[in-house]
Amino acid sequence: MTMEYTGSRGPLRWVGLFATKPAGQEMAARLAPWLDRRGVAVVHLPAAGVDGPRETRGWPAEAGVVVSLGGDGTLLRAARVVPAAVPLLGVNLGRVGFLAEVSPAEVWDMLPAVLEGRFVLDERRLLEGTAGGQDLWAVNDLVVRSGATARLLRLRLTVDGQLAAEMAGDGVVLATATGSTAYGLAAGGPAVPPDLECLVVVPLNSFSLGVRPFLVAPQRAVTVELVEGDALVTADGQESRPLAAGQQLVARLGRRTLRLVRRSPWPFYEVLRAKLFTTPEGGGRR
C-alpha cells in the first residue's frame, strides 16, 4: 500500500548526491559545501546502476537521504543504486518531473527541514518479475516489446492462470500505479493515483482491436507468454532481458518499496493537471 508518514525522524547525519548529467553535477557541487557547513556528511554516488537487489552493505548506518539531481529518469537510476531503506528526494532539472517534483529553487528552502527529519515519506510498492528465469524489478513498468527486428509479437496474457487476452502487436506495458503516468499513459492507458494499488496492463499497438488496457488487483500475478517473435523485457528503461518464443514474463507487485521525500502529502490530481493535462499555453484541456 502507498503510505505517507509525517513527523520528525530526528536530524539526518548524511546526504547522498546523485547526478548523471552536467546540470545535476553542477548543482551537486553547490550543495556539497552548503551541507558540509551544516555538519552533514556528503556522499557522492556513482552513476552506474546495479542489476540485483539494492544492498545496504557499505552504506552509513545513520539516518540519511539521497538527493537525485536530474529528471524522473535520473531518479529511476538512483533507485537502482540506493538501498530500499534510504529515502530519495528528487530535484527536477528535467521536463515533466512527476517523481522528481522539487524545483532547484525550492530545494534550498526545503533542505533545512529535511535535515531536521521533518518531511513526508511517500512509499511506493515496486513491480517484481521474472523473465525467462531472470529476475527484474521496476518502479514504473516492465515492458515487453519487439527486439532488434521490429516485428509483430504474438502474446498470451493470463491473470492467476485465467486467460485475459491473446493479442498481436508491438508488445505490452505492465505498470504500477506510479508508472501509469509514464509509458503506459502515452500508450493509451489510464492515469492511476498511487494509493490505488494495482497493475496496469496496456497493449502496445495491438492488431487485436478488442484488447484494451485493464487493471489487475495487487495480490494477483500477470503472466505474459511470448507465443511468437523475439522480444526484450525492459525495466524502467534502465535494463533489459531477452525473451524468446515460449518464454514468459511473470510479474506482480512486491513487498519492497521506493521511499520518496515530500514536503507535504502529494496532491496527485493537482500534479496531474499541472504536468500532463495542461496545454503549452497554460489552459487546462477540456
C-alpha positions as CSV (number, residue, x, y, z in Angstrom):
1,M,0.0,0.0,0.0
2,T,1.2,3.5,-0.8
3,M,1.8,5.2,2.6
4,E,2.6,8.7,3.7
5,Y,4.3,9.3,7.0
6,T,4.7,12.7,8.7
7,G,6.5,13.8,11.8
8,S,10.1,14.3,12.8
9,R,12.6,11.4,12.4
10,G,15.5,13.3,14.1
11,P,18.4,15.0,12.4
12,L,20.0,13.4,9.4
13,R,23.7,12.5,9.6
14,W,24.5,12.3,5.9
15,V,23.1,13.2,2.4
16,G,24.0,11.4,-0.8
17,L,24.1,13.3,-4.0
18,F,23.3,11.5,-7.3
19,A,23.7,13.2,-10.7
20,T,24.3,11.8,-14.2
21,K,24.4,15.0,-16.3
22,P,26.3,18.3,-16.2
23,A,23.4,20.3,-14.8
24,G,23.0,17.9,-11.9
25,Q,26.7,17.7,-11.3
26,E,26.9,21.4,-11.2
27,M,24.2,21.6,-8.6
28,A,25.8,18.8,-6.6
29,A,29.0,21.0,-6.5
30,R,26.9,23.8,-5.0
31,L,25.1,21.6,-2.5
32,A,28.1,19.8,-1.1
33,P,29.7,22.8,0.6
34,W,26.3,24.0,1.8
35,L,25.8,20.6,3.5
36,D,29.3,20.5,4.8
37,R,28.9,23.8,6.6
38,R,26.0,22.4,8.5
39,G,27.9,19.4,9.7
40,V,26.3,16.9,7.4
41,A,28.4,14.3,5.7
42,V,28.2,14.2,1.9
43,V,28.3,11.0,-0.1
44,H,28.8,11.4,-3.8
45,L,27.2,8.4,-5.5
46,P,28.4,6.7,-8.7
47,A,26.0,7.0,-11.7
48,A,26.4,3.3,-12.5
49,G,23.3,1.3,-11.7
50,V,23.0,-2.3,-10.4
51,D,21.0,-5.2,-11.7
52,G,20.3,-7.0,-8.4
53,P,18.5,-6.1,-5.1
54,R,19.6,-2.8,-3.6
55,E,22.1,-3.7,-0.9
56,T,22.8,-1.9,2.4
57,R,26.4,-3.1,2.8
58,G,28.9,-0.2,2.7
59,W,26.3,2.4,3.4
60,P,26.3,4.7,6.5
61,A,24.2,3.1,9.4
62,E,23.0,6.5,10.5
63,A,19.8,8.2,9.1
64,G,20.2,9.9,5.8
65,V,18.7,10.7,2.4
66,V,19.8,10.7,-1.2
67,V,19.1,13.7,-3.3
68,S,18.6,12.9,-7.0
69,L,19.6,15.8,-9.3
70,G,18.0,15.5,-12.7
71,G,14.7,14.3,-14.0
72,D,12.5,11.3,-13.4
73,G,14.9,9.1,-15.4
74,T,17.8,10.1,-13.0
75,L,15.6,9.3,-10.0
76,L,14.8,5.8,-11.5
77,R,18.6,5.3,-12.0
78,A,19.2,6.4,-8.4
79,A,16.6,3.8,-7.2
80,R,18.9,1.1,-8.6
81,V,21.9,2.3,-6.6
82,V,20.3,3.3,-3.3
83,P,19.2,0.7,-0.7
84,A,15.5,0.3,-0.3
85,A,15.5,1.8,3.3
86,V,17.1,5.1,2.2
87,P,14.6,7.8,1.1
88,L,15.1,9.6,-2.2
89,L,14.5,13.4,-2.7
90,G,14.0,14.2,-6.4
91,V,15.1,17.6,-7.6
92,N,13.7,18.2,-11.1
93,L,16.2,19.5,-13.6
94,G,14.4,17.8,-16.5
95,R,11.0,18.4,-18.1
96,V,7.9,16.7,-16.6
97,G,9.2,15.8,-13.1
98,F,6.5,13.5,-11.8
99,L,8.7,11.7,-9.3
100,A,11.3,14.4,-9.1
101,E,9.0,17.2,-8.2
102,V,11.1,19.7,-6.3
103,S,12.4,22.6,-8.3
104,P,16.1,23.8,-8.0
105,A,14.9,26.9,-6.3
106,E,12.7,25.0,-3.8
107,V,15.3,22.6,-2.6
108,W,17.2,25.3,-0.7
109,D,14.1,26.2,1.3
110,M,13.2,22.5,1.8
111,L,16.5,21.1,2.9
112,P,16.8,22.7,6.4
113,A,13.5,20.9,7.4
114,V,14.6,17.7,5.7
115,L,18.0,17.8,7.6
116,E,16.0,18.0,10.8
117,G,13.9,15.0,9.8
118,R,10.8,16.9,9.1
119,F,9.3,15.6,5.9
120,V,6.6,13.4,4.5
121,L,7.7,9.9,3.5
122,D,5.8,8.6,0.4
123,E,6.2,4.8,-0.1
124,R,5.5,3.2,-3.5
125,R,5.5,-0.6,-4.0
126,L,7.8,-1.9,-6.6
127,L,6.9,-4.2,-9.5
128,E,8.8,-7.6,-9.4
129,G,9.0,-10.0,-12.2
130,T,10.8,-13.0,-13.7
131,A,11.6,-13.0,-17.4
132,G,12.9,-16.2,-18.9
133,G,14.1,-17.3,-15.5
134,Q,15.9,-13.9,-14.7
135,D,14.7,-11.6,-12.0
136,L,13.7,-8.0,-12.7
137,W,12.1,-5.2,-10.7
138,A,10.8,-1.7,-11.6
139,V,9.4,1.4,-10.1
140,N,7.4,2.4,-13.1
141,D,7.0,-0.5,-15.5
142,L,8.1,-3.7,-17.1
143,V,7.7,-3.5,-20.9
144,V,7.7,-6.4,-23.4
145,R,8.5,-5.1,-26.8
146,S,9.9,-6.2,-30.1
147,G,13.6,-6.9,-30.3
148,A,16.1,-5.6,-32.8
149,T,14.0,-6.5,-35.8
150,A,10.8,-4.6,-35.0
151,R,8.4,-7.4,-35.9
152,L,5.0,-8.3,-34.7
153,L,4.7,-10.2,-31.4
154,R,2.1,-12.7,-30.5
155,L,1.3,-12.7,-26.8
156,R,-0.9,-14.5,-24.4
157,L,-1.8,-12.7,-21.2
158,T,-3.1,-14.5,-18.1
159,V,-4.0,-13.4,-14.6
160,D,-3.5,-16.0,-11.9
161,G,-3.9,-18.7,-14.6
162,Q,-7.1,-17.1,-16.2
163,L,-6.7,-16.3,-19.9
164,A,-7.2,-12.5,-20.1
165,A,-6.2,-11.8,-23.7
166,E,-4.5,-13.1,-26.8
167,M,-3.0,-10.4,-29.0
168,A,-0.7,-9.5,-31.8
169,G,1.1,-6.2,-31.7
170,D,4.3,-4.4,-30.7
171,G,4.2,-5.6,-27.1
172,V,2.6,-4.7,-23.7
173,V,3.3,-2.5,-20.7
174,L,2.9,-3.7,-17.2
175,A,2.9,-0.7,-15.0
176,T,2.5,0.2,-11.3
177,A,0.1,3.0,-10.4
178,T,3.2,5.1,-10.0
179,G,4.3,4.2,-13.6
180,S,0.8,4.6,-15.0
181,T,1.6,8.3,-15.9
182,A,4.7,7.3,-17.9
183,Y,4.9,5.0,-20.9
184,G,1.6,3.4,-20.2
185,L,-0.3,6.7,-20.3
186,A,1.4,7.6,-23.6
187,A,0.3,4.2,-25.0
188,G,-3.3,4.9,-24.2
189,G,-3.6,3.6,-20.6
190,P,-5.2,5.4,-17.7
191,A,-3.6,7.7,-15.1
192,V,-4.0,5.9,-11.8
193,P,-3.5,7.6,-8.4
194,P,-0.7,5.9,-6.4
195,D,-2.9,5.0,-3.5
196,L,-5.0,2.8,-5.8
197,E,-2.6,-0.2,-5.8
198,C,-2.9,-2.3,-8.9
199,L,-1.1,-3.4,-12.0
200,V,-2.0,-1.6,-15.2
201,V,-1.8,-3.7,-18.4
202,V,-1.5,-1.6,-21.6
203,P,-1.2,-3.3,-25.0
204,L,1.2,-1.6,-27.5
205,N,-0.3,-1.0,-31.0
206,S,-2.4,-4.2,-30.8
207,F,-3.8,-5.6,-34.0
208,S,-6.4,-7.3,-31.9
209,L,-8.8,-4.4,-31.6
210,G,-10.8,-5.9,-28.8
211,V,-7.8,-5.9,-26.5
212,R,-7.8,-2.8,-24.3
213,P,-5.9,-1.6,-21.2
214,F,-7.1,-3.2,-18.0
215,L,-6.3,-3.2,-14.3
216,V,-5.3,-6.1,-12.1
217,A,-5.7,-6.4,-8.3
218,P,-2.4,-6.1,-6.3
219,Q,-2.4,-9.6,-5.0
220,R,-2.6,-11.2,-8.4
221,A,0.2,-12.2,-10.9
222,V,0.2,-11.3,-14.6
223,T,1.9,-13.7,-17.0
224,V,2.9,-12.6,-20.5
225,E,3.7,-15.6,-22.7
226,L,5.6,-14.8,-25.9
227,V,3.9,-17.1,-28.4
228,E,5.8,-15.9,-31.5
229,G,8.6,-13.5,-32.1
230,D,11.7,-12.3,-30.3
231,A,11.3,-9.7,-27.5
232,L,13.0,-7.7,-24.8
233,V,11.7,-7.1,-21.4
234,T,12.8,-3.7,-20.2
235,A,12.6,-2.5,-16.6
236,D,12.0,1.3,-16.2
237,G,14.0,1.8,-19.5
238,Q,17.1,1.0,-17.4
239,E,17.9,-2.6,-18.0
240,S,16.7,-5.3,-20.4
241,R,16.4,-9.1,-20.6
242,P,15.8,-11.1,-23.8
243,L,12.6,-13.1,-24.1
244,A,12.3,-16.0,-26.6
245,A,9.2,-17.6,-28.1
246,G,7.8,-20.0,-25.5
247,Q,9.2,-18.0,-22.5
248,Q,7.2,-15.9,-20.1
249,L,7.3,-12.8,-18.0
250,V,5.6,-13.2,-14.7
251,A,5.0,-10.0,-12.7
252,R,3.3,-8.9,-9.5
253,L,3.5,-6.1,-7.0
254,G,6.2,-6.9,-4.5
255,R,6.7,-6.0,-0.8
256,R,9.7,-3.8,-1.4
257,T,9.1,-0.1,-1.8
258,L,10.6,3.1,-3.1
259,R,10.6,5.8,-0.4
260,L,10.2,9.4,-1.7
261,V,10.8,12.5,0.4
262,R,8.0,15.1,0.1
263,R,7.5,18.5,1.7
264,S,3.8,17.7,2.2
265,P,1.3,15.0,1.2
266,W,1.4,14.6,-2.6
267,P,-1.6,16.2,-4.4
268,F,-1.9,13.7,-7.3
269,Y,-4.7,15.3,-9.2
270,E,-3.2,18.8,-9.0
271,V,0.1,17.5,-10.2
272,L,-1.5,15.5,-12.9
273,R,-3.3,18.6,-14.2
274,A,-0.2,20.8,-14.0
275,K,2.2,18.4,-15.5
276,L,0.1,16.5,-18.1
277,F,-3.3,17.9,-18.5
278,T,-2.3,21.5,-19.3
279,T,-1.6,22.9,-22.8
280,P,1.6,24.8,-23.6
281,E,-0.5,28.0,-23.4
282,G,-1.4,27.2,-19.8
283,G,-5.0,26.3,-20.2
284,G,-6.5,23.0,-19.0
285,R,-7.7,20.7,-21.7
286,R,-11.5,20.3,-22.0
